[in-house]
């Protein structure tokens, strides 16, 4: 009896070993049945991932979650786990820097990186100010109840000290620019501080956000050129404000029920079922202003092709929007990063196209002179 069991056990081990060899995978289950193995499923690798099975995630949320625990509330206060806001603040800066580049040249990479750093810091400062103002409201809204100040992870005093640190670093970035840009950048601070209060007194807080978030459309150009060109900077700024009214109205529809209960205002509540009509109007205004920017800055075919793509993106975004589904509103909101990148790409390619046209013109002039 013992000998037969030992022989059966040996055959079972042999079947497991052979099953791991090339060509034996298809025969492993039949062989297991022949040898009396309990079940073919036991021959499969364990489904439980070991240390080697862990997947490394580079998402912003994963990076924040992997940070030292005492730092995590501060990183969440800056919204580093949700970088879409930083993108929406940064992209108008890139548009302006790209437009200010010399014909045939790429945008200034140093300025792009400098403004990127500033966008992270100023968005963090803005969120800190917003959460300090709104901590009592945030506790009453499901989506915002877990924000660090509202949840009690950070005290008001700690957030105030943290705000001072962010603004100090942001000032260091600003001081890297020319004097005109330093004064212009400092002028945005009042908007940053007062924007969170607008939702208490007007149904147009998204307009206040647009005036704040698109200040980089003015600042980027002045950082390169030394001052603003109103014929380019003002329509660019206006287009950014219209863009903000589009995406932040969509965003506000996520919280409209809670906003009604706690007495806050938004364009989502102001527009109601007419939201798509209003968003369509803002889209036309945005595209019209960007077209004027192109004319006044001598843009070329790639730029206008990008505007066509932007128009298609806005059309799809608005047409398919379901204002009564918060998850759809969120998806439409974050899709605006792609829209902003399309504009930037169009500006860069349009500017590079100028070099080709200039070279052809120079060659034509040289040929005429030779003839």
The 8 nearest C-alpha neighbors of each residue, nearest first, counted from 0:
[[1, 3, 2, 4, 5, 6, 7, 8],
 [2, 0, 4, 3, 5, 6, 7, 8],
 [1, 3, 5, 0, 4, 6, 7, 8],
 [2, 4, 6, 0, 5, 1, 7, 8],
 [5, 3, 7, 1, 6, 2, 8, 0],
 [4, 6, 8, 2, 3, 7, 9, 1],
 [5, 7, 3, 9, 8, 4, 2, 10],
 [8, 6, 4, 10, 9, 5, 3, 34],
 [7, 9, 11, 5, 6, 10, 4, 12],
 [10, 8, 6, 12, 11, 7, 5, 13],
 [9, 11, 13, 7, 8, 12, 34, 14],
 [12, 10, 8, 14, 9, 13, 34, 36],
 [13, 11, 9, 15, 14, 10, 16, 8],
 [12, 14, 10, 16, 11, 15, 17, 9],
 [15, 13, 17, 11, 12, 16, 18, 30],
 [16, 14, 18, 12, 13, 17, 11, 42],
 [17, 15, 13, 14, 18, 19, 12, 20],
 [16, 18, 14, 20, 19, 15, 13, 23],
 [19, 17, 23, 27, 24, 15, 16, 20],
 [18, 20, 17, 16, 24, 21, 15, 23],
 [19, 21, 17, 18, 23, 22, 24, 16],
 [22, 20, 23, 19, 24, 18, 17, 25],
 [23, 21, 24, 20, 25, 26, 18, 19],
 [22, 24, 18, 26, 25, 21, 20, 27],
 [25, 23, 18, 27, 26, 22, 19, 21],
 [24, 26, 23, 27, 22, 28, 18, 29],
 [27, 25, 23, 24, 29, 28, 30, 18],
 [26, 28, 18, 30, 24, 29, 25, 31],
 [29, 27, 39, 31, 30, 26, 32, 25],
 [30, 28, 32, 31, 26, 27, 33, 39],
 [31, 29, 33, 27, 32, 28, 26, 14],
 [30, 32, 28, 36, 34, 29, 33, 27],
 [31, 33, 29, 35, 30, 34, 36, 28],
 [34, 32, 30, 31, 35, 29, 36, 28],
 [35, 33, 31, 32, 11, 36, 10, 7],
 [34, 36, 32, 33, 31, 37, 11, 7],
 [35, 37, 31, 34, 38, 11, 32, 39],
 [36, 38, 35, 39, 41, 32, 31, 40],
 [39, 37, 40, 36, 41, 31, 32, 42],
 [38, 40, 28, 41, 42, 31, 37, 36],
 [41, 39, 42, 38, 43, 28, 37, 44],
 [42, 40, 39, 43, 38, 37, 44, 45],
 [41, 43, 40, 39, 15, 44, 18, 38],
 [44, 42, 41, 40, 45, 39, 46, 18],
 [45, 43, 46, 42, 41, 47, 40, 48],
 [44, 46, 47, 43, 48, 41, 42, 49],
 [47, 45, 48, 44, 43, 49, 52, 41],
 [46, 48, 45, 49, 52, 44, 50, 53],
 [49, 47, 52, 46, 50, 53, 51, 45],
 [48, 50, 52, 51, 47, 53, 46, 45],
 [49, 51, 52, 53, 48, 54, 47, 55],
 [50, 52, 49, 53, 48, 54, 55, 47],
 [53, 51, 48, 49, 50, 54, 47, 55],
 [54, 52, 51, 50, 55, 48, 49, 56],
 [55, 53, 56, 52, 51, 50, 48, 57],
 [54, 56, 53, 57, 61, 58, 52, 62],
 [57, 55, 58, 61, 54, 62, 59, 60],
 [56, 58, 61, 62, 59, 55, 60, 54],
 [59, 57, 61, 60, 56, 62, 80, 63],
 [58, 60, 80, 62, 61, 63, 57, 79],
 [59, 61, 80, 63, 58, 62, 64, 81],
 [62, 60, 64, 58, 63, 59, 56, 65],
 [63, 61, 59, 65, 64, 60, 58, 57],
 [62, 64, 60, 66, 61, 65, 80, 71],
 [65, 63, 61, 62, 66, 60, 71, 68],
 [64, 66, 62, 63, 61, 67, 68, 71],
 [65, 67, 63, 64, 68, 71, 62, 70],
 [68, 66, 70, 69, 71, 65, 64, 63],
 [67, 69, 71, 70, 66, 72, 64, 65],
 [70, 68, 67, 71, 72, 73, 66, 152],
 [71, 69, 68, 73, 67, 72, 74, 66],
 [70, 72, 74, 68, 73, 69, 63, 75],
 [73, 71, 75, 74, 147, 70, 76, 152],
 [74, 72, 76, 75, 71, 70, 77, 147],
 [73, 75, 71, 77, 76, 72, 79, 78],
 [76, 74, 78, 72, 77, 73, 79, 80],
 [75, 77, 73, 78, 74, 72, 127, 147],
 [76, 78, 123, 74, 75, 79, 126, 73],
 [79, 77, 75, 81, 80, 76, 74, 82],
 [78, 80, 81, 77, 82, 74, 75, 59],
 [79, 81, 60, 59, 78, 63, 75, 82],
 [82, 80, 78, 79, 83, 59, 60, 84],
 [81, 83, 85, 84, 79, 80, 86, 78],
 [84, 82, 86, 85, 81, 333, 87, 336],
 [85, 83, 87, 86, 82, 88, 81, 122],
 [84, 86, 88, 82, 83, 87, 119, 122],
 [85, 87, 89, 83, 84, 88, 90, 336],
 [88, 86, 84, 85, 89, 90, 83, 336],
 [89, 87, 85, 212, 86, 90, 118, 84],
 [88, 90, 86, 92, 118, 87, 91, 85],
 [89, 91, 93, 92, 87, 88, 86, 339],
 [92, 90, 94, 216, 93, 89, 215, 213],
 [93, 91, 215, 216, 219, 90, 95, 89],
 [94, 92, 90, 96, 91, 95, 97, 111],
 [95, 93, 91, 97, 343, 92, 96, 98],
 [94, 96, 219, 220, 216, 98, 92, 97],
 [97, 95, 219, 93, 99, 220, 98, 94],
 [98, 96, 106, 94, 100, 95, 99, 93],
 [97, 99, 95, 96, 100, 94, 346, 296],
 [98, 100, 96, 97, 220, 95, 223, 101],
 [101, 99, 106, 97, 98, 104, 102, 96],
 [100, 102, 104, 103, 99, 350, 105, 106],
 [103, 101, 350, 104, 353, 354, 100, 351],
 [102, 104, 354, 351, 353, 350, 101, 352],
 [105, 103, 101, 102, 351, 100, 106, 350],
 [104, 106, 347, 107, 100, 103, 351, 97],
 [107, 105, 97, 100, 108, 96, 104, 347],
 [106, 108, 110, 109, 111, 105, 100, 96],
 [109, 107, 111, 110, 106, 112, 105, 113],
 [108, 110, 112, 111, 107, 113, 114, 106],
 [109, 111, 113, 107, 108, 112, 114, 96],
 [110, 112, 108, 114, 109, 113, 115, 107],
 [113, 111, 115, 109, 110, 114, 108, 116],
 [114, 112, 110, 116, 115, 111, 109, 117],
 [113, 115, 117, 111, 116, 112, 118, 110],
 [116, 114, 112, 118, 117, 113, 111, 89],
 [117, 115, 113, 119, 114, 118, 112, 120],
 [116, 118, 114, 120, 115, 119, 169, 121],
 [119, 117, 115, 121, 116, 120, 89, 122],
 [120, 118, 116, 122, 117, 121, 85, 123],
 [121, 119, 123, 117, 118, 122, 165, 169],
 [122, 120, 124, 118, 123, 119, 117, 125],
 [121, 123, 125, 119, 124, 120, 118, 85],
 [124, 122, 77, 120, 126, 121, 125, 119],
 [123, 125, 121, 127, 122, 126, 162, 165],
 [124, 126, 122, 128, 127, 123, 121, 191],
 [127, 125, 129, 123, 128, 124, 77, 130],
 [126, 128, 124, 130, 125, 129, 76, 131],
 [129, 127, 131, 125, 126, 130, 124, 132],
 [128, 130, 126, 132, 195, 127, 131, 133],
 [131, 129, 133, 127, 134, 132, 128, 126],
 [130, 132, 128, 129, 134, 133, 127, 155],
 [131, 133, 129, 130, 134, 128, 195, 196],
 [134, 132, 130, 136, 135, 131, 137, 129],
 [133, 135, 149, 137, 130, 136, 131, 132],
 [136, 134, 138, 137, 133, 149, 139, 132],
 [137, 135, 133, 138, 139, 134, 140, 261],
 [138, 136, 134, 143, 144, 140, 139, 135],
 [137, 139, 144, 136, 149, 135, 140, 134],
 [138, 140, 137, 136, 141, 144, 135, 261],
 [141, 139, 137, 143, 142, 144, 138, 257],
 [140, 142, 144, 143, 139, 138, 137, 145],
 [141, 143, 140, 144, 145, 254, 137, 146],
 [144, 142, 137, 145, 140, 146, 141, 138],
 [143, 145, 138, 137, 141, 146, 140, 142],
 [146, 144, 150, 143, 147, 149, 142, 138],
 [145, 147, 149, 143, 144, 150, 148, 76],
 [148, 146, 152, 150, 72, 149, 153, 151],
 [149, 147, 153, 151, 150, 146, 152, 154],
 [148, 150, 134, 146, 151, 138, 147, 144],
 [151, 149, 145, 147, 148, 152, 146, 144],
 [150, 152, 148, 153, 149, 147, 154, 146],
 [151, 153, 147, 150, 148, 72, 154, 149],
 [154, 152, 148, 151, 147, 157, 158, 155],
 [155, 153, 157, 156, 148, 158, 151, 152],
 [154, 156, 158, 157, 159, 153, 131, 148],
 [155, 157, 159, 154, 158, 160, 153, 161],
 [158, 156, 154, 160, 159, 155, 161, 153],
 [157, 159, 161, 155, 156, 160, 162, 154],
 [158, 160, 162, 156, 161, 157, 155, 163],
 [161, 159, 163, 157, 162, 158, 156, 164],
 [160, 162, 158, 164, 163, 159, 157, 165],
 [163, 161, 159, 165, 160, 164, 124, 158],
 [164, 162, 160, 166, 161, 165, 167, 159],
 [163, 165, 161, 167, 162, 166, 168, 160],
 [166, 164, 162, 168, 167, 163, 120, 124],
 [165, 167, 169, 163, 168, 164, 170, 162],
 [168, 166, 170, 164, 169, 165, 163, 171],
 [167, 169, 171, 165, 170, 166, 164, 172],
 [170, 168, 166, 172, 171, 167, 117, 120],
 [171, 169, 173, 167, 172, 168, 166, 174],
 [170, 172, 168, 174, 169, 173, 167, 175],
 [171, 173, 169, 170, 175, 174, 117, 168],
 [174, 172, 170, 175, 171, 176, 181, 169],
 [173, 175, 171, 176, 172, 170, 181, 177],
 [174, 176, 173, 172, 171, 177, 181, 113],
 [177, 175, 174, 173, 222, 180, 181, 178],
 [176, 178, 180, 179, 181, 222, 225, 175],
 [179, 177, 181, 180, 182, 176, 174, 225],
 [178, 180, 182, 181, 177, 183, 226, 225],
 [181, 179, 183, 177, 182, 178, 222, 184],
 [180, 182, 178, 184, 183, 179, 173, 185],
 [183, 181, 185, 179, 180, 184, 178, 186],
 [184, 182, 180, 186, 181, 185, 179, 218],
 [185, 183, 181, 186, 182, 187, 180, 218],
 [186, 184, 182, 187, 183, 188, 181, 180],
 [185, 187, 183, 184, 188, 182, 189, 190],
 [188, 186, 190, 185, 189, 184, 191, 211],
 [187, 189, 191, 190, 186, 185, 192, 184],
 [190, 188, 192, 191, 187, 193, 186, 185],
 [189, 191, 193, 187, 188, 192, 211, 194],
 [192, 190, 188, 189, 194, 193, 125, 211],
 [193, 191, 189, 190, 194, 188, 128, 195],
 [192, 194, 190, 196, 195, 191, 189, 197],
 [193, 195, 196, 197, 190, 191, 207, 192],
 [196, 194, 129, 197, 193, 198, 132, 192],
 [197, 195, 194, 193, 198, 199, 200, 132],
 [196, 198, 204, 199, 200, 194, 195, 201],
 [199, 197, 264, 204, 196, 263, 200, 201],
 [200, 198, 197, 263, 196, 201, 264, 262],
 [199, 201, 197, 198, 202, 196, 264, 263],
 [202, 200, 203, 198, 197, 264, 199, 204],
 [201, 203, 265, 264, 266, 269, 204, 198],
 [202, 204, 201, 205, 206, 266, 265, 207],
 [205, 203, 197, 207, 198, 206, 265, 202],
 [206, 204, 208, 203, 207, 244, 209, 247],
 [207, 205, 209, 204, 208, 203, 244, 210],
 [208, 206, 204, 210, 205, 209, 194, 211],
 [207, 209, 205, 211, 206, 210, 212, 194],
 [210, 208, 240, 206, 243, 212, 211, 207],
 [209, 211, 207, 208, 213, 212, 240, 206],
 [212, 210, 208, 209, 190, 213, 214, 191],
 [211, 213, 209, 88, 214, 208, 210, 215],
 [214, 212, 215, 216, 211, 239, 210, 91],
 [213, 215, 216, 217, 211, 212, 218, 210],
 [214, 216, 92, 218, 213, 217, 219, 91],
 [217, 215, 91, 92, 95, 214, 236, 213],
 [218, 216, 215, 232, 214, 219, 220, 227],
 [217, 219, 215, 221, 220, 216, 222, 180],
 [220, 218, 96, 95, 222, 92, 215, 221],
 [219, 221, 95, 223, 222, 99, 96, 218],
 [220, 222, 226, 225, 224, 227, 218, 223],
 [221, 223, 219, 220, 225, 180, 224, 176],
 [224, 222, 221, 220, 225, 99, 219, 96],
 [223, 225, 221, 226, 222, 220, 99, 227],
 [224, 226, 221, 222, 223, 179, 177, 227],
 [227, 225, 221, 224, 179, 228, 220, 180],
 [228, 226, 221, 229, 220, 232, 217, 225],
 [227, 229, 230, 231, 232, 226, 220, 233],
 [230, 228, 232, 233, 231, 227, 234, 217],
 [229, 231, 228, 232, 233, 295, 234, 292],
 [232, 230, 292, 229, 228, 233, 234, 295],
 [231, 233, 235, 229, 217, 228, 234, 236],
 [232, 234, 236, 229, 235, 231, 237, 230],
 [235, 233, 237, 288, 236, 232, 231, 238],
 [236, 234, 232, 238, 233, 237, 231, 292],
 [237, 235, 233, 239, 216, 234, 238, 232],
 [236, 238, 234, 240, 239, 235, 233, 241],
 [239, 237, 285, 235, 241, 288, 240, 236],
 [238, 240, 242, 236, 237, 241, 213, 243],
 [239, 241, 209, 237, 243, 242, 238, 210],
 [242, 240, 244, 238, 281, 239, 243, 285],
 [241, 243, 239, 245, 240, 244, 238, 285],
 [242, 244, 209, 240, 245, 246, 241, 247],
 [245, 243, 241, 242, 247, 205, 248, 246],
 [246, 244, 242, 243, 248, 278, 247, 241],
 [245, 247, 249, 243, 332, 248, 244, 250],
 [248, 246, 250, 249, 244, 243, 245, 251],
 [247, 249, 251, 250, 267, 246, 245, 266],
 [248, 250, 246, 247, 252, 251, 328, 332],
 [249, 251, 247, 248, 252, 253, 332, 328],
 [252, 250, 248, 253, 249, 254, 267, 247],
 [251, 253, 255, 267, 254, 250, 249, 322],
 [254, 252, 325, 251, 250, 255, 328, 329],
 [255, 253, 257, 252, 256, 251, 258, 140],
 [254, 256, 258, 252, 257, 253, 259, 251],
 [257, 255, 259, 258, 254, 260, 253, 252],
 [256, 258, 260, 254, 259, 255, 140, 261],
 [259, 257, 263, 255, 261, 256, 260, 262],
 [260, 258, 262, 256, 257, 261, 255, 263],
 [259, 261, 257, 258, 262, 256, 263, 255],
 [262, 260, 258, 259, 263, 257, 136, 139],
 [261, 263, 259, 260, 258, 264, 199, 257],
 [264, 262, 258, 199, 198, 261, 259, 265],
 [265, 263, 202, 198, 201, 199, 258, 268],
 [266, 264, 202, 267, 268, 203, 204, 198],
 [265, 267, 269, 268, 202, 203, 248, 270],
 [268, 266, 265, 248, 252, 270, 269, 251],
 [269, 267, 271, 266, 265, 270, 255, 264],
 [268, 270, 266, 267, 271, 202, 265, 264],
 [269, 271, 274, 273, 267, 268, 266, 272],
 [272, 270, 268, 273, 274, 269, 267, 266],
 [271, 273, 274, 270, 275, 322, 276, 267],
 [274, 272, 270, 271, 276, 275, 277, 278],
 [275, 273, 270, 277, 272, 276, 271, 278],
 [276, 274, 278, 277, 273, 279, 317, 318],
 [275, 277, 279, 273, 274, 278, 280, 270],
 [276, 278, 280, 274, 279, 275, 281, 273],
 [279, 277, 275, 281, 280, 276, 245, 274],
 [278, 280, 282, 276, 277, 281, 275, 283],
 [279, 281, 277, 283, 282, 278, 284, 276],
 [280, 282, 278, 284, 241, 279, 283, 285],
 [283, 281, 285, 279, 280, 284, 278, 286],
 [282, 284, 280, 286, 285, 281, 287, 279],
 [285, 283, 281, 287, 282, 286, 288, 280],
 [286, 284, 238, 282, 288, 287, 283, 241],
 [285, 287, 289, 283, 288, 284, 290, 282],
 [286, 288, 284, 290, 285, 289, 283, 291],
 [287, 289, 291, 234, 285, 290, 238, 286],
 [290, 288, 292, 286, 291, 287, 238, 285],
 [289, 291, 293, 287, 292, 288, 286, 294],
 [290, 292, 288, 294, 293, 289, 295, 287],
 [293, 291, 289, 231, 295, 290, 294, 296],
 [292, 294, 298, 290, 296, 291, 295, 297],
 [293, 295, 291, 297, 292, 296, 298, 290],
 [296, 294, 292, 293, 297, 231, 291, 230],
 [297, 295, 293, 294, 298, 292, 231, 98],
 [298, 296, 294, 295, 293, 299, 292, 353],
 [297, 299, 293, 296, 349, 294, 302, 350],
 [298, 300, 349, 302, 301, 352, 297, 353],
 [299, 301, 303, 302, 304, 349, 298, 352],
 [302, 300, 349, 304, 303, 345, 299, 348],
 [301, 303, 345, 349, 305, 304, 300, 346],
 [302, 304, 306, 305, 300, 301, 307, 299],
 [303, 305, 301, 307, 306, 302, 300, 308],
 [304, 306, 345, 308, 302, 303, 307, 342],
 [307, 305, 309, 303, 308, 304, 310, 302],
 [306, 308, 304, 310, 305, 309, 311, 303],
 [307, 309, 305, 311, 306, 310, 312, 304],
 [310, 308, 306, 312, 307, 311, 338, 313],
 [309, 311, 307, 313, 308, 312, 314, 306],
 [312, 310, 308, 314, 309, 313, 315, 307],
 [313, 311, 309, 315, 310, 314, 316, 308],
 [312, 314, 316, 310, 315, 311, 317, 309],
 [315, 313, 311, 317, 312, 316, 318, 310],
 [316, 314, 318, 312, 313, 317, 319, 311],
 [315, 317, 313, 314, 319, 318, 312, 320],
 [316, 318, 320, 314, 315, 319, 313, 275],
 [317, 319, 315, 320, 316, 314, 275, 313],
 [318, 320, 317, 316, 315, 321, 314, 331],
 [321, 319, 317, 318, 316, 322, 327, 328],
 [322, 320, 323, 324, 327, 319, 328, 325],
 [321, 323, 324, 320, 252, 328, 325, 249],
 [322, 324, 321, 325, 252, 253, 328, 327],
 [323, 325, 327, 326, 322, 321, 328, 253],
 [326, 324, 253, 328, 327, 329, 323, 252],
 [325, 327, 329, 328, 324, 330, 253, 331],
 [328, 326, 330, 329, 324, 325, 331, 321],
 [329, 327, 325, 331, 326, 330, 249, 250],
 [330, 328, 332, 326, 327, 331, 325, 250],
 [331, 329, 327, 332, 333, 328, 334, 326],
 [332, 330, 334, 328, 329, 333, 327, 316],
 [331, 333, 329, 246, 330, 334, 335, 250],
 [332, 334, 335, 330, 331, 336, 329, 83],
 [335, 333, 331, 336, 332, 337, 330, 338],
 [336, 334, 338, 337, 333, 332, 339, 246],
 [335, 337, 339, 334, 338, 333, 340, 86],
 [338, 336, 340, 335, 339, 334, 341, 333],
 [339, 337, 335, 341, 336, 340, 309, 342],
 [340, 338, 336, 342, 341, 337, 90, 335],
 [339, 341, 343, 337, 342, 338, 344, 336],
 [342, 340, 344, 338, 339, 343, 345, 305],
 [341, 343, 345, 339, 340, 344, 305, 346],
 [344, 342, 340, 346, 94, 345, 341, 347],
 [343, 345, 341, 347, 346, 342, 340, 348],
 [344, 346, 302, 305, 342, 348, 343, 347],
 [345, 347, 349, 343, 344, 302, 348, 350],
 [348, 346, 344, 350, 349, 345, 97, 351],
 [349, 347, 351, 345, 350, 346, 301, 352],
 [350, 348, 301, 302, 299, 352, 346, 347],
 [349, 351, 347, 353, 352, 348, 102, 103],
 [350, 352, 103, 348, 353, 349, 354, 104],
 [353, 351, 349, 355, 350, 354, 348, 103],
 [352, 354, 356, 350, 351, 103, 355, 102],
 [355, 353, 103, 357, 352, 356, 351, 102],
 [356, 354, 358, 352, 357, 353, 359, 351],
 [355, 357, 353, 359, 354, 358, 360, 352],
 [358, 356, 354, 360, 359, 355, 353, 361],
 [359, 357, 361, 355, 360, 356, 354, 362],
 [360, 358, 362, 356, 357, 361, 363, 355],
 [359, 361, 357, 363, 358, 362, 356, 364],
 [362, 360, 358, 364, 363, 359, 357, 365],
 [361, 363, 365, 359, 364, 360, 366, 358],
 [364, 362, 360, 366, 361, 365, 359, 367],
 [363, 365, 361, 367, 362, 366, 360, 368],
 [366, 364, 362, 368, 367, 363, 361, 369],
 [367, 365, 369, 363, 368, 364, 362, 370],
 [366, 368, 364, 370, 365, 369, 363, 362],
 [369, 367, 365, 366, 370, 364, 363, 362],
 [370, 368, 366, 367, 365, 364, 363, 362],
 [369, 367, 368, 366, 365, 364, 363, 362]]
